[in-house]
Amino acid sequence: MHNLGLLFDVDGPLASPVTRTIAIRSIVTDLVAMAAAGVPIAFITGRSGDFIRNQVVTPLCDAGLGDALDQQGARMFGVFEKGGAWAPITGEGMGEVTVDETVAFSPEAVDAVRRLVRDRFADTMFFDETKRAMISVEQRTDVDADTYAEAQSRFQDAAFDALTGLGVGLRYGDRVAPDADGAVPYRIDPTIISTDIESVLLDKDRGAQRAFDYFAARGPLPRRWRSVGDSRSDYKMADFVHDAGYDVAHVDVRPADGVLDRPYQVITIGDAIHDDAGAEFLAHWRRELGLD
């Protein structure tokens, strides 16, 4: 086993934020090669299990992932909805998705946001019907970034009003509305292409812990880890690994948002960003591990 483990956000470092697919072929082949070499790989994302199955695992399987994961010591895992759902990825593909029902919304709350998108914001965004623990609304691919950003702000204010009107304890920026028990168990979390409405218990550090638990139950853990992401919350993957006592560095593929000060190394990939940076990162480690 190579002394390396990898934790990936998906949108940005692997999937293009424009096409929402893995558009660079080398990303697929390098991931398969590393999995076959025994590098444990986890996808820790806000995306749904359905998205990862269709847009990540299927192209990996088409490139030989099944044979790679049948090798002794090979391990791959998916954590979805920032830790609200998860599934093993084996030689047979992605397994059954487990959902943490303790952090999920009521059907009434889900339907309120669905109706809001349908009735007022369908020209710029769509409701993600595949999410099971959180609520997500995403930019339409035929809408430009500036138009979406303006609509996103209005949508988030409207979603806050709709959900708190149902008694949901919710935080959005400086706006805070406790529930009947005085608790604020949910938050509105914008990204550059979506809005997630989620439990405050969900985040990338929770996802990293789920991945570590899965890997540790199936073999020794490497001492050296790299996490890769395009948002500030992705640093929490490396925060968890560092706090657990492992050697870790975080690769920021969108440093224009501001590189965070951390007690571990933060890496940027020259002028490359998003999946271009992800591809360069993977190519580097494929060479470093002698897998060419």
N, C-alpha and C positions, 0 to 999 in steps of 0.2 A: 504493500500500500504506500502510495506517495504521501509525504507529509504535507497535505494540503486539503482544505475543505472550502467549499464555495457556497455563499448565500446570495441569491440574486433577487432584486426587484425585477419585474418583467417589463412594464412599460418604460421605455427609455433605454436601458442598457441592453435589452434583448429584442423587444418588439418596437418597431418604429412608432413614435407618437403620432405620425401622420397616417400611416396605413393600418396601424394597430395589429400588424402581423410581423413575424420574423422575416425581414426583407433581405438580409445579408446571409447568403448560403453558408459561409464559413462559420457563423455562429452555431448553426445546427451541427455541422460535422465536427467542430471542436468540442462541443458539449458531449456528443456521443463518444468521441475518443477519450475524453477525460473520465466519463462514467465507466468505460471499459477498463480504464487503468486503475480503478478503485478510488477515484476522488469522490467523496460524498458531495452531492449537489442538491441544494434546496431552492425552490422557487417560493419566495415569500412576497406576496402581492396583495393588493386590494382587490384584484380581479376575482371573478367567480371561478369555481371548479370547472364549469362548462367552458369558460373561455380558455383556461389552461389546457383542458383536454383537447380542444379543437385547434387552438392556435399555437400551442407549444408542444404538447406530447405527441399529437398526430404527426407533425413534420419530423420530430425526432425519431418516432417509430419508423417512418418511411425511410429514414437514413440509417437504420440498423440499431436503434436503441434497444430493441428486444434482445438481440444477441449480446449487446454490451452489458445489459443488466443481468443477464444470466451468468456472467463471470463471477467467480468467487470474490466476495468483498465489495461488489458494486452496490451502491446505495443512492437512491434518489427519492425526494419527497416533495410534496406540494402543500403549501399553507396558503389558504385563500382568505379573502375578506379580512386581512390583517390579523389572522388568528381565529376568526370566527368559524372557519371550516378548514378541513384538511383531508389529505388522501395519500396513500402510498403510491409510488410509481415503480412498477416492476417490469420484468420481461414480458408480461402480458398486457402492459399498458397502464393506464391510470386506474386505480382501484375505486371502490365506493367512497363517496364523500361523506365525512362525518361533520355534522353541524352542531355547534354549541348553542343550544336553544335558550340558554340562560341570558344571552346577550341580544337575542333577536327582537324585532319589533312586533307589535300586535298587527293582525291583518287590517284593522281599522286604520292604523297609522300608515301602513304601506299603501293602502288604497287612497288615502288622502293625498299623498305625494304623487301617486300615479295620475289621479284626476287633475291635479294642478299642472303637471307637465302636459297632459293631453289638451287641456282647455286653454292654457295661456302661453306655453313655451315650446310647443311642438315644432315651431319653425326653426329652432336653434339647437334643440337637445332632445334626447330620448330617454325613456325610463328603462333601466336595465332589469329585465324580467328574470335574469339568471341568478341574481343575488338572493341569498337565503338567510344571512345573519344581519346584513346591513341594507340600507337603501342607497342606491347609486343612480345618478342621472348624468348622462354623458353627452359631450358635444357631438353634434352631427358632423360627419366627415365632409359634407358639402358646405359647411359654414366656416368662414374665416375666423382666425383667433380673436381679432378685435371685436367683431360682432358678438361672438360667443361670450367674451369676457364681460361685456356690458349686460347681456341678458343673464349671465350667471349670477351677477350681483343682485339683480332684481329677483331672480328665482330664489336665492338663498334667504332673502328677507321674507318672501312670501311663504316659503317652506317653514321657516321659524314660526311665523304667525299661525299657520295651519296646524302644526304639530303641538305647539303650546296651547292652542285652543282646545285640543283634545286631552290636555292634562299631562303631556309628555314633558319631563324635566329635561331642558335642552340649553346648550351653550352655543352661541355663534358670535365670535369676536367678543365685543364688550357687552353683548346682549345675553342675559342669563335669566332663565325662568325655571325655578324649582318646581318639582311635582308636588302632589298633595302631602307627601311625607317630608318635604323640604330637601329632597335629593335632586341632583342634576346628573342622571346616569348616561346621557347622550350628548353628542356634539355634532356640529356641522363642520366638515373638513374639506375645503376646496383643494383641487389640484388644477394643473394647467388644462386638462381636458375633461374634467368631471367634478361633481360634488358628491362626496360620501357623507351620509348621515349614519352615525355609528355609535356603538357603546364606547364610553370612555375607557373601558378595559381593553379595547382592541388597539394594537399597534405593532410595529415591526419587531420590537423586542419580545413580545409575546409569541410572535411567529417564529423567531429564532429559537426560543426555548422549546417550542414544539418540535422543531426540526432536530435539535440536539437530543431530545429525549428519544426520538425515533431512531436516529443514527446510533446512539449509545447502546440501545437495546439489541443492536445487530452487529456490533463489533467495536473495536477500539476507535476512539476519536483522534484525528490528527491534532497536533499541537498548533499548527499554523493555519490561519483562516483568512479569507478575503471576503468582504461583503461589497456589493456593487449596487448603486442606486442613483437616481436622478433628483431626489427631493431631500429636504432636511430631515424628514422623519425616517428616511432610510438609514441614517447614522445609528438609529437605535438598534439595528441588527448588530453592528460592531460594538455598541455599548454593552449589549448582553454578553457577547463573546469575551470582551475585555474583563467585565466584572466576574465572569466565570473562571478567569485565570488563564486564558489562552492567549497566544500571540495572534494579534489581528491587525489588519489595516483595512481602511474603508476606501473604496474607489468611487469618487464623485464624478459622474459623467455629465453633470450640468452645473459646473462650479460658478457660473455667472450669478446664481442665486445667493452666493456667499458661502465660502468654505468655512465650516465650523471648527472651532478650537476644541480639540479632543486630546486625551492623554495617549492616544495611539496615532500611528502615521495615517495621514489622509493623502491619497494619491489622485492626481488628475492625469489625463492622457493627452498631453500637449494641447493642441488646438481642437482635437476631436471631441465631439459631444454625442450624447444619446447612443444609438446602436452602433455608430461608427467607432465610438470609444469602447463600447462593449466588445466589438469584434477585435479591436487591437489588443485589448486586455486578454481575451481568450487566446489569440494567436501567440502572444508573449508566453503565456503559461504552457501552451502546447509545446513550444520550443524548449522552454525551461525544463520541462519534465521529460524531454526526449521522446515525444510521441509522434514526431513527423515521420 
